[in-house]
Amino acid sequence: MEHASQISRGHGAVNSRGRRCTDTALQKDGAAAPGHPALTPRDVEREHILATLRECHGNQAKAADLLGIGRNTLWRKLKEYDVKPSDEAASE
């Protein structure tokens, strides 16, 4: 998977540039937190992309740069995950 997020023991989700995913559904050991269903790699990637977009206030070019992927790849993943612009800023 191109520039995929990884789960490493004790560190949660980390992208290819070593940035931590802010997904609170993960415990420190990388397992799903109580009350949250087990996350698939696809779920982790989607949540990491959305968290990064929120951090960048919806700026896809900045988010793609932080994620270490091209803007076209980010656009394709947003389409794949059926993310609308309103979803990107939903948690701001």
Residue pairs with C-beta under 8 A, 6 or more apart in sequence:
1 41
1 45
2 69
2 73
3 15
3 16
3 67
3 68
3 69
3 73
4 16
4 41
4 45
5 13
5 14
5 15
5 21
5 41
5 44
5 45
5 48
6 13
6 14
6 15
7 13
7 14
7 26
7 30
7 44
8 14
8 30
9 29
9 30
10 28
10 29
10 30
11 20
11 28
11 30
12 20
12 21
12 23
12 26
12 28
12 30
13 20
13 21
13 23
13 26
13 30
13 44
13 47
13 48
14 20
14 21
15 21
15 48
15 66
15 67
15 68
16 68
17 66
17 67
17 68
19 52
19 66
21 44
21 47
21 48
21 51
22 51
22 55
23 39
23 44
23 47
23 48
23 51
24 33
25 32
25 33
25 36
25 39
25 47
26 32
26 33
26 39
26 44
27 33
31 38
32 38
32 39
39 47
45 77
46 81
46 83
48 67
49 63
49 67
49 74
49 77
49 78
49 81
49 83
50 83
50 87
50 88
50 91
52 63
52 66
52 67
53 59
53 60
53 63
53 88
53 89
54 88
54 89
54 91
54 92
55 63
55 66
56 62
56 63
56 66
57 89
57 92
58 85
58 88
58 89
60 71
60 74
60 75
60 78
61 71
63 74
64 70
64 71
64 73
64 74
67 74
69 77
78 88
